[in-house]
Amino acid sequence: MPISFSSDIRFSKVERLGRKRKYLLKDIIIAEYDQHWPIQFRREAARIQTALGDRALEVEHIGSTSVPSLAAKLS
């Protein structure tokens, strides 16, 4: 869940779309750490392992949602 509005860390990010000078402005929301993220990862990792079988040597949880107590950028 995102941080409450009073303490939201929000800012806009401009992304260039392709070679033409078209830009997309979107909000970036930083959310407080959620203790359910590791559980959600284990569930998704199991699905990936099942789908890929022996071809998946390892499935790792990386990025800000993998670090306990660290806020994360939501996409």
Secondary structure, DSSP 4 states (H G I P E B T S, - for coil): -BPPGGG-EEEEEEEEETTTTEEEEEEEEEE---TTHHHHHHHHHHHHHHHHGGG-S-----SGGGSTT--EEE-
